[in-house]
Amino acid sequence: MSDPEQWLAFARDDVRIAQLAMREGLFNQVCFHCQQCVEKSLKALIVHQGLVPPRIHKLPDLLSQVHAAPLAAMATEIQLLDRFYTTTRYPGFTPDVSQSLPNQRDAEEALEIAQRVLAYVTDLVAA
């Protein structure tokens, strides 16, 4: 079984890359790495609970496996990040032409959510 701190180290790298991408105006990359940060944070919490993290990427599915009330309160925000998993990675993936790549506001919101989740899980694992 892996160590939750290993998962958190990768999550911290993702949030750092998101911060760098924000400074460069690469909003799709900010959003993707924020989704990745939250995914890895949730997997760290799953490992911390003594379970094996599943090999899945959908945040609602991962969120359903953690026992942490503050994260449940953030469920809607966390689930919003799921929309960035594929749409930010591949051109033409979004079937609805009216949807576009994330903008600055999307990126700022994603970064704020990722930082809150990472901080919460880091504190929980350290306790």
KAUR-V888240 format. One record per pair of residues at least 24 apart in sequence whose C-alpha atoms are under 7 Angstrom apart, sorted by sequence separation. I is the first residue (numbers start at 0). J is the second residue. D is the distance in Angstrom with one decimal. If there is no record, write none. Layout:
I_J_D / I_J_D
This chain:
57_81_6.4 / 10_35_7.0 / 11_36_6.8 / 10_36_4.2 / 10_39_5.4 / 80_109_6.6 / 9_39_7.0 / 10_40_6.0 / 7_39_6.6 / 6_39_5.6 / 7_40_5.8 / 6_40_6.6 / 6_42_6.8 / 7_43_6.1 / 6_43_5.1 / 4_43_6.9 / 3_43_4.2 / 3_44_6.7 / 3_46_5.5 / 2_46_6.7 / 3_47_5.6 / 1_46_6.9 / 34_80_5.4 / 34_81_6.5 / 34_83_6.7 / 34_84_6.5 / 0_51_6.6 / 31_83_5.5 / 30_83_6.0 / 31_84_5.8 / 31_87_6.1 / 28_87_6.8 / 27_87_5.1 / 27_100_6.2 / 27_101_5.5 / 26_101_5.9 / 26_102_5.9 / 30_106_5.4 / 33_109_5.9 / 37_113_5.6 / 44_120_6.5 / 26_103_6.0 / 29_106_5.7 / 33_110_5.9 / 36_113_6.2 / 40_117_5.9 / 47_124_6.5 / 30_109_5.8 / 37_116_6.4 / 26_106_5.4 / 33_113_5.3 / 37_117_6.8 / 40_120_6.4
